Amino acid sequence: MCIYKFTVKATRERFMEPPLHDTSEHYIAAYSYDQAHSHVWGMLNRAGWKIDEIRGKEVYLQDIRDSCDHTTD
């Protein structure tokens, strides 16, 4: 499993208002880049956003918590 960071520039059309332009960042843990990319693309499309640009890269995460760390229980 890898972690990917996607930076997305998207536009959403609105009724009787100017289009809304947004840049957002998404961090996704997935088995592959394609799986993560498809998830971000689909999630934004279902929400009514038109993807103008999407950039992704692998992010390295090191979990250095102790095995007896119970602060999140």
Phi, psi and omega in degrees: 000137180236165177244134182236144176248126178243131173252123188237129170254126185218162180231140176235123178285142179230148182289121177058027175220160177295154178299149179262124179254136184216146171240127182225158177242139181229132176250122186233130171264123184209170179281338181207162177299316181300319179296315180295316180299314180298322180296311181297314180301311182295319181300315181287322178297317179296332179275000176095011180268142172259120183285121177268321180204139176223127179236134181229152175207156179281137179247136180265124181241126177248120179268105184255014178293147178286148181295341179261015179286113182247025182288342181256008179286000000 
